[in-house]
Amino acid sequence: MGIYGSFSKQIFQNNIILTTNEEFEFFYRNGETMTNQDTDIKFVDNWPKEDIVALYKSAGWWKESYDPSAIKQLITGSFAFAVAVNPPSGKAIGMGRIIADGVSDAYIQDLVVLPEYREQGIGKQLVNALLDHCLSKGMTWIGLISEPGQDGFYSSMGFKTMDNHIPMRYQTEDQNALN
């Protein structure tokens, strides 16, 4: 069981191990293995919508008015979409995605692990896999917006707060009515 399959070569550069196989290029920072014997991280372009909807619901990010058939477009519209898979069941137990221009800037979004699988390092595996994917493509401006109380999780992996910057979101009239 591996995070991406068998490795074909490793190149050491600047304390980073660049590992490639036929499908992916990714980095292991400072020798960190990023594997969990009970979980595989896979980059996908399709996944059963029931698994993804369950993940969004577990985070409180799914509204019943959303159309589950849009999950395919959500996945393919992302620069990269990663799922943490429980091999015995084949079910997605976590996910994260990258929204990016493919050249310089990237945002990690929708990182979630099912509650019963939290505190096992799966979220960290997902973030590292997403970071590695961005870095392997030469994208070095990688941002995210953390939910309250999660800043320690992200700062432990090298993220820093952006002083003098304020995250903002456009509010539609429907959103204003709910707030």
Backbone as CSV, one residue per row, in Angstrom:
resi,resn,N_x,N_y,N_z,CA_x,CA_y,CA_z,C_x,C_y,C_z
1,MET,0.846,-1.171,0.000,0.000,0.000,0.000,0.890,1.232,0.000
2,GLY,0.756,2.081,-0.949,1.573,3.273,-0.999,0.741,4.481,-1.299
3,ILE,1.367,5.622,-1.108,0.606,6.833,-1.310,0.284,7.072,-2.780
4,TYR,1.173,6.697,-3.689,0.904,6.895,-5.105,1.302,5.705,-5.956
5,GLY,1.762,4.643,-5.402,2.205,3.519,-6.212,3.704,3.341,-6.102
6,SER,4.255,2.574,-6.998,5.683,2.287,-6.913,6.505,3.443,-7.447
7,PHE,7.684,3.619,-6.888,8.563,4.721,-7.259,9.544,4.261,-8.317
8,SER,9.837,5.138,-9.269,10.799,4.768,-10.292,12.163,5.398,-10.078
9,LYS,12.224,6.590,-9.461,13.525,7.203,-9.193,13.371,8.299,-8.152
10,GLN,14.476,8.652,-7.534,14.486,9.748,-6.575,15.649,10.665,-6.900
11,ILE,15.397,11.965,-6.887,16.418,12.967,-7.134,16.459,13.869,-5.910
12,PHE,17.624,14.069,-5.331,17.755,14.915,-4.158,18.132,16.318,-4.601
13,GLN,17.363,17.319,-4.187,17.721,18.692,-4.468,17.236,19.575,-3.327
14,ASN,18.119,20.361,-2.752,17.801,21.321,-1.699,16.993,20.724,-0.547
15,ASN,17.441,19.604,-0.001,16.754,18.942,1.105,15.368,18.430,0.741
16,ILE,15.059,18.366,-0.525,13.766,17.859,-0.974,14.037,16.653,-1.852
17,ILE,13.278,15.609,-1.653,13.405,14.435,-2.504,12.294,14.516,-3.548
18,LEU,12.666,14.656,-4.795,11.692,14.637,-5.877,11.560,13.204,-6.334
19,THR,10.370,12.665,-6.200,10.118,11.280,-6.581,9.135,11.279,-7.730
20,THR,9.416,10.474,-8.738,8.499,10.436,-9.870,8.078,9.001,-10.148
21,ASN,6.915,8.859,-10.705,6.487,7.610,-11.303,5.744,7.983,-12.574
22,GLU,5.127,7.073,-13.232,4.495,7.381,-14.510,3.321,8.349,-14.373
23,GLU,2.680,8.391,-13.215,1.491,9.215,-13.074,1.733,10.547,-12.385
24,PHE,2.640,10.609,-11.435,2.759,11.800,-10.600,4.205,12.195,-10.380
25,GLU,4.386,13.499,-10.121,5.641,14.007,-9.581,5.274,14.637,-8.247
26,PHE,6.063,14.385,-7.217,5.764,14.983,-5.938,7.024,15.039,-5.081
27,PHE,6.963,15.833,-4.042,8.096,16.063,-3.169,7.847,15.460,-1.790
28,TYR,8.889,14.904,-1.210,8.849,14.536,0.203,9.811,15.483,0.907
29,ARG,9.280,16.359,1.716,10.098,17.341,2.410,10.810,16.702,3.600
30,ASN,12.115,16.906,3.685,12.924,16.479,4.830,12.721,15.008,5.189
31,GLY,12.521,14.166,4.225,12.420,12.738,4.466,11.109,12.267,5.049
32,GLU,10.115,13.139,5.162,8.822,12.742,5.716,8.150,11.743,4.777
33,THR,7.629,10.668,5.324,7.120,9.611,4.461,5.702,9.858,3.966
34,MET,4.878,10.538,4.708,3.505,10.845,4.324,2.633,9.617,4.113
35,THR,3.042,8.455,4.537,2.196,7.283,4.355,1.541,6.892,5.666
36,ASN,0.409,6.289,5.563,-0.340,5.766,6.694,-0.765,4.387,6.230
37,GLN,-0.416,3.357,6.977,-0.656,2.011,6.470,-2.130,1.699,6.257
38,ASP,-3.022,2.521,6.793,-4.439,2.281,6.615,-5.089,3.213,5.596
39,THR,-4.318,4.079,4.943,-4.875,5.091,4.053,-3.999,5.271,2.831
40,ASP,-4.638,5.433,1.678,-3.949,5.808,0.447,-4.447,7.188,0.033
41,ILE,-3.567,8.017,-0.483,-3.949,9.311,-1.033,-3.875,9.190,-2.546
42,LYS,-4.976,9.531,-3.219,-5.025,9.416,-4.666,-5.521,10.718,-5.279
43,PHE,-4.881,11.140,-6.363,-5.389,12.248,-7.164,-6.335,11.643,-8.191
44,VAL,-7.544,12.203,-8.274,-8.573,11.597,-9.107,-9.224,12.641,-10.008
45,ASP,-9.850,12.165,-11.077,-10.671,13.043,-11.911,-12.137,12.616,-11.878
46,ASN,-12.434,11.637,-11.034,-13.801,11.190,-10.823,-13.823,10.374,-9.525
47,TRP,-14.941,10.430,-8.818,-15.102,9.652,-7.596,-16.592,9.525,-7.333
48,PRO,-17.047,8.448,-6.687,-18.484,8.318,-6.401,-19.011,9.535,-5.629
49,LYS,-20.041,10.136,-6.185,-20.563,11.377,-5.608,-21.057,11.191,-4.181
50,GLU,-21.520,9.983,-3.839,-22.013,9.739,-2.477,-20.904,9.942,-1.447
51,ASP,-19.690,9.491,-1.765,-18.552,9.668,-0.847,-18.223,11.143,-0.665
52,ILE,-18.215,11.883,-1.767,-17.832,13.300,-1.698,-18.908,14.104,-0.985
53,VAL,-20.168,13.824,-1.268,-21.258,14.507,-0.565,-21.174,14.216,0.937
54,ALA,-20.881,12.971,1.311,-20.751,12.623,2.736,-19.634,13.427,3.395
55,LEU,-18.530,13.633,2.679,-17.428,14.433,3.223,-17.855,15.887,3.410
56,TYR,-18.494,16.466,2.392,-18.983,17.849,2.523,-19.988,17.968,3.663
57,LYS,-20.881,17.008,3.792,-21.860,17.045,4.883,-21.178,16.968,6.245
58,SER,-20.141,16.126,6.358,-19.458,15.978,7.650,-18.791,17.273,8.091
59,ALA,-18.458,18.124,7.127,-17.837,19.413,7.454,-18.872,20.520,7.621
60,GLY,-20.142,20.224,7.328,-21.184,21.235,7.407,-21.198,22.159,6.207
61,TRP,-20.610,21.724,5.090,-20.484,22.566,3.896,-21.484,22.197,2.802
62,TRP,-22.382,21.283,3.058,-23.328,20.840,2.029,-24.728,21.325,2.382
63,LYS,-25.369,21.958,1.407,-26.756,22.363,1.568,-27.623,21.393,0.779
64,GLU,-28.776,21.055,1.292,-29.664,20.111,0.626,-30.086,20.612,-0.755
65,SER,-29.996,21.922,-0.990,-30.358,22.466,-2.302,-29.279,22.203,-3.357
66,TYR,-28.086,21.771,-2.933,-27.015,21.473,-3.893,-27.358,20.216,-4.685
67,ASP,-26.887,20.182,-5.918,-27.144,19.052,-6.807,-25.954,18.087,-6.776
68,PRO,-26.130,16.869,-6.254,-25.016,15.915,-6.194,-24.404,15.589,-7.556
69,SER,-25.174,15.742,-8.617,-24.610,15.439,-9.938,-23.531,16.447,-10.343
70,ALA,-23.417,17.562,-9.628,-22.382,18.562,-9.917,-21.015,18.168,-9.353
71,ILE,-20.949,17.094,-8.581,-19.677,16.666,-7.988,-18.641,16.381,-9.074
72,LYS,-19.024,15.740,-10.145,-18.080,15.443,-11.239,-17.443,16.737,-11.755
73,GLN,-18.258,17.769,-11.974,-17.733,19.055,-12.456,-16.838,19.702,-11.406
74,LEU,-17.208,19.590,-10.129,-16.395,20.146,-9.045,-15.003,19.506,-9.057
75,ILE,-14.963,18.202,-9.261,-13.681,17.489,-9.276,-12.873,17.869,-10.509
76,THR,-13.479,17.794,-11.685,-12.729,18.073,-12.916,-12.392,19.550,-13.058
77,GLY,-13.159,20.426,-12.421,-12.870,21.855,-12.466,-11.757,22.282,-11.528
78,SER,-11.337,21.395,-10.659,-10.224,21.683,-9.739,-8.908,21.439,-10.461
79,PHE,-7.872,22.164,-10.059,-6.533,21.919,-10.617,-6.073,20.517,-10.225
80,ALA,-6.384,20.130,-8.996,-6.098,18.777,-8.508,-7.121,18.450,-7.430
81,PHE,-7.523,17.203,-7.381,-8.490,16.743,-6.389,-7.946,15.454,-5.797
82,ALA,-7.711,15.469,-4.484,-7.139,14.307,-3.798,-8.151,13.708,-2.838
83,VAL,-8.176,12.384,-2.795,-9.011,11.690,-1.818,-8.122,10.783,-0.969
84,ALA,-8.452,10.725,0.303,-7.841,9.753,1.209,-8.767,8.555,1.207
85,VAL,-8.223,7.399,0.867,-9.029,6.203,0.686,-8.705,5.176,1.759
86,ASN,-9.745,4.601,2.339,-9.587,3.481,3.243,-9.556,2.235,2.363
87,PRO,-8.367,1.593,2.205,-8.260,0.470,1.269,-9.232,-0.687,1.501
88,PRO,-9.493,-1.102,2.746,-10.423,-2.229,2.890,-11.817,-1.943,2.320
89,SER,-12.294,-0.704,2.508,-13.650,-0.383,2.044,-13.662,0.268,0.670
90,GLY,-12.540,0.874,0.276,-12.498,1.615,-0.978,-13.210,2.946,-0.910
91,LYS,-13.652,3.348,0.259,-14.394,4.591,0.445,-13.448,5.761,0.697
92,ALA,-13.859,6.941,0.234,-13.125,8.174,0.528,-13.426,8.560,1.970
93,ILE,-12.374,8.744,2.752,-12.535,9.152,4.148,-12.016,10.562,4.377
94,GLY,-11.452,11.149,3.338,-10.975,12.512,3.392,-10.778,13.033,1.984
95,MET,-10.669,14.354,1.865,-10.439,14.953,0.558,-9.842,16.334,0.722
96,GLY,-9.304,16.827,-0.352,-8.827,18.194,-0.453,-8.629,18.498,-1.917
97,ARG,-8.688,19.772,-2.264,-8.495,20.116,-3.662,-7.690,21.383,-3.800
98,ILE,-7.197,21.603,-5.007,-6.419,22.788,-5.322,-7.165,23.564,-6.394
99,ILE,-7.325,24.851,-6.154,-7.815,25.787,-7.151,-6.583,26.579,-7.567
100,ALA,-6.265,26.591,-8.869,-4.996,27.210,-9.282,-5.025,27.660,-10.730
101,ASP,-4.071,28.546,-11.041,-3.887,28.964,-12.432,-2.930,28.030,-13.165
102,GLY,-2.268,27.144,-12.435,-1.353,26.193,-13.052,0.037,26.734,-13.314
103,VAL,0.267,27.992,-12.973,1.560,28.619,-13.251,2.228,29.100,-11.971
104,SER,1.524,29.936,-11.201,2.192,30.522,-10.040,1.394,30.437,-8.754
105,ASP,0.084,30.627,-8.797,-0.717,30.726,-7.578,-1.651,29.532,-7.416
106,ALA,-1.806,29.100,-6.164,-2.689,27.975,-5.863,-3.341,28.183,-4.499
107,TYR,-4.536,27.661,-4.368,-5.264,27.698,-3.110,-5.711,26.287,-2.761
108,ILE,-5.436,25.899,-1.535,-5.944,24.623,-1.031,-7.334,24.894,-0.488
109,GLN,-8.262,24.039,-0.853,-9.647,24.263,-0.480,-10.318,22.936,-0.140
110,ASP,-11.357,23.029,0.657,-12.234,21.889,0.966,-11.493,20.704,1.567
111,LEU,-10.566,20.965,2.469,-9.865,19.886,3.162,-10.763,19.376,4.284
112,VAL,-11.072,18.096,4.252,-11.924,17.512,5.289,-11.593,16.028,5.422
113,VAL,-11.688,15.550,6.657,-11.550,14.131,6.980,-12.786,13.762,7.791
114,LEU,-13.379,12.605,7.493,-14.547,12.167,8.258,-14.209,12.146,9.751
115,PRO,-15.142,12.544,10.605,-14.855,12.648,12.044,-14.225,11.398,12.657
116,GLU,-14.685,10.221,12.275,-14.166,8.991,12.884,-12.730,8.668,12.458
117,TYR,-12.192,9.401,11.484,-10.826,9.167,11.024,-9.881,10.321,11.373
118,ARG,-10.366,11.302,12.101,-9.523,12.448,12.461,-8.510,12.061,13.531
119,GLU,-7.500,12.901,13.674,-6.421,12.702,14.662,-5.562,11.482,14.328
120,GLN,-5.497,11.099,13.061,-4.671,9.969,12.636,-3.621,10.383,11.602
121,GLY,-3.502,11.689,11.347,-2.509,12.169,10.391,-2.989,12.202,8.944
122,ILE,-4.248,11.878,8.708,-4.766,11.822,7.341,-4.863,13.227,6.745
123,GLY,-5.312,14.191,7.525,-5.377,15.574,7.041,-4.004,16.080,6.649
124,LYS,-3.008,15.751,7.449,-1.640,16.160,7.142,-1.159,15.483,5.851
125,GLN,-1.496,14.210,5.668,-1.138,13.513,4.431,-1.741,14.228,3.229
126,LEU,-3.009,14.593,3.343,-3.682,15.277,2.244,-3.020,16.616,1.933
127,VAL,-2.767,17.421,2.966,-2.136,18.729,2.742,-0.766,18.544,2.108
128,ASN,0.027,17.624,2.622,1.359,17.395,2.046,1.278,16.945,0.590
129,ALA,0.329,16.081,0.271,0.181,15.637,-1.118,-0.212,16.806,-2.013
130,LEU,-1.117,17.664,-1.546,-1.529,18.831,-2.333,-0.371,19.817,-2.493
131,LEU,0.371,20.053,-1.419,1.549,20.927,-1.504,2.561,20.364,-2.487
132,ASP,2.835,19.089,-2.377,3.806,18.446,-3.259,3.397,18.570,-4.720
133,HIS,2.116,18.420,-4.984,1.628,18.540,-6.348,1.874,19.958,-6.882
134,CYS,1.556,20.962,-6.071,1.792,22.359,-6.479,3.275,22.620,-6.713
135,LEU,4.104,22.221,-5.761,5.540,22.470,-5.869,6.146,21.771,-7.081
136,SER,5.665,20.579,-7.383,6.194,19.847,-8.533,5.849,20.542,-9.848
137,LYS,4.827,21.377,-9.830,4.425,22.131,-11.022,5.031,23.534,-11.028
138,GLY,5.864,23.839,-10.031,6.522,25.143,-9.968,5.703,26.235,-9.318
139,MET,4.550,25.894,-8.754,3.717,26.892,-8.079,4.198,27.041,-6.644
140,THR,4.610,28.252,-6.289,5.179,28.471,-4.966,4.348,29.406,-4.094
141,TRP,3.337,30.077,-4.644,2.414,30.873,-3.829,1.207,29.988,-3.590
142,ILE,1.141,29.423,-2.380,0.089,28.464,-2.043,-0.619,28.987,-0.793
143,GLY,-1.885,29.307,-0.934,-2.638,29.868,0.177,-3.831,29.010,0.539
144,LEU,-4.449,29.372,1.647,-5.701,28.755,2.082,-6.327,29.649,3.121
145,ILE,-7.585,29.423,3.382,-8.271,30.098,4.487,-8.617,29.022,5.498
146,SER,-8.114,29.183,6.702,-8.316,28.206,7.765,-9.603,28.508,8.524
147,GLU,-10.299,27.453,8.901,-11.432,27.636,9.804,-10.879,28.000,11.188
148,PRO,-11.650,28.728,11.976,-11.185,29.084,13.321,-10.740,27.851,14.106
149,GLY,-9.604,27.967,14.764,-9.076,26.885,15.582,-8.191,25.908,14.836
150,GLN,-8.103,26.033,13.519,-7.281,25.113,12.731,-5.941,25.727,12.320
151,ASP,-5.686,26.955,12.723,-4.449,27.614,12.310,-3.204,26.885,12.820
152,GLY,-3.258,26.267,13.969,-2.112,25.505,14.489,-1.798,24.306,13.618
153,PHE,-2.832,23.653,13.127,-2.661,22.510,12.217,-1.886,22.946,10.982
154,TYR,-2.312,24.043,10.366,-1.666,24.502,9.139,-0.284,25.111,9.400
155,SER,-0.129,25.833,10.495,1.190,26.428,10.764,2.234,25.351,11.046
156,SER,1.813,24.197,11.556,2.763,23.102,11.792,3.332,22.557,10.480
157,MET,2.680,22.880,9.371,3.151,22.418,8.062,3.758,23.543,7.237
158,GLY,4.026,24.683,7.866,4.731,25.757,7.173,3.884,26.927,6.726
159,PHE,2.584,26.889,6.948,1.745,28.031,6.575,1.883,29.122,7.632
160,LYS,1.868,30.356,7.176,1.960,31.521,8.073,0.767,32.426,7.814
161,THR,0.340,33.136,8.861,-0.727,34.109,8.657,-0.181,35.240,7.790
162,MET,-1.066,35.841,7.033,-0.680,36.941,6.153,-1.067,38.238,6.847
163,ASP,-0.136,38.777,7.621,-0.404,40.021,8.336,-0.792,41.108,7.341
164,ASN,-1.700,41.974,7.783,-2.177,43.100,6.983,-2.974,42.666,5.752
165,HIS,-3.468,41.435,5.750,-4.339,40.963,4.684,-5.636,40.467,5.327
166,ILE,-6.736,40.693,4.673,-8.029,40.299,5.202,-8.730,39.424,4.172
167,PRO,-9.053,38.173,4.526,-9.817,37.362,3.571,-11.207,37.966,3.400
168,MET,-11.667,37.973,2.184,-12.981,38.556,1.893,-13.744,37.629,0.956
169,ARG,-15.062,37.766,0.974,-15.923,36.968,0.115,-17.064,37.844,-0.368
170,TYR,-17.387,37.711,-1.623,-18.529,38.434,-2.186,-19.816,37.849,-1.610
171,GLN,-20.700,38.696,-1.164,-21.963,38.265,-0.574,-23.095,38.480,-1.557
172,THR,-23.768,37.416,-1.944,-24.967,37.546,-2.771,-26.130,37.912,-1.862
173,GLU,-27.228,38.331,-2.437,-28.393,38.676,-1.628,-28.898,37.478,-0.849
174,ASP,-28.844,36.277,-1.435,-29.260,35.071,-0.715,-28.397,34.837,0.515
175,GLN,-27.083,35.044,0.373,-26.177,34.850,1.505,-26.425,35.913,2.563
176,ASN,-26.700,37.158,2.168,-26.976,38.219,3.129,-28.231,37.904,3.941
177,ALA,-29.224,37.311,3.301,-30.468,36.975,4.000,-30.231,35.895,5.058
178,LEU,-29.253,35.016,4.819,-28.974,33.939,5.769,-28.106,34.399,6.926
179,ASN,-27.336,35.466,6.742,-26.371,35.893,7.786,-26.981,36.868,8.744
